[in-house]
Amino acid sequence: MKGIIDRFEGNFAVVELDNGEIIDIERVKIPKEAKEGDVIDIGEEIKVDVEETKRVKDDIEKMVEHMWEE
């Protein structure tokens, strides 16, 4: 399962899953290098999906560019 870190609140990461559900994950279970906007793979171990994070950020940048062109 994949999710995107929306924000950190205290000892928790607020994560939006691919199905739109919002969950809280204890921050200690998230890799230390993880930050808001990162895509994470959630399984037995939680890992940052660096390639997917880059793809999502690139897609968002393109959408924003197109918004300003109109």
N, C-alpha and C positions, 0 to 999 in steps of 0.2 A: 504494500500500500504506500502511496506517496502523499505528501502534504507540503504546504508552504508555511513557513514560520511567519505569522502575521505580526506578532509582537511578543515581548517578554513582560510579564507582570509578576513581580516578586520572584518567587521560586519556581515559576511555571513559564513554559512557552505556550502561547496560544497558536494553534495550528489549524489551518483549513485543509481538510482532506479533499481528494479528487472528487468525492461525491457531494461536496459543499458543506459537510458536517464540520462543526468547529469543536475541537477538543483541547484540553489542557494536558501537557506532558511535563512531568517534573524536569526542571532545568538540568539537574545532575545526570539525566538520561540522554540529554542532547550533547553532541560533540562540542567541546569548548570553542572551536573556531566558528561554529554556526552563528548566523546573524539573521536579522529580520529580512525577509524576502528570499531566503534560501529554500530550495526544494530539498526535502529529506525523504529517504527511504525508511519506512517504518516496518521493522520485522523483529526478529530476535534481538537484533542490534540496530540502533538508529545511526544512519550515515548521511552525510551531506552528499547530494547528487550534483557534483560540480558542473557537469555538462548540461544537465537539465536546467539548473539555475541560470546558467549563461544564456541558454536558449530562451527561457521565459523573460529574462531581463532585456534581451535583444528585441523580442516581440513587443514588449511594452514600449521600448524606445521608439520603434517604428510606428506604433499606433499614435503615440504622442506627436511625433513629427507630422503625421498625416492630419492630425487635428488642427495643427497650426497652419497648415498649408491652405486650408479652405477659407 
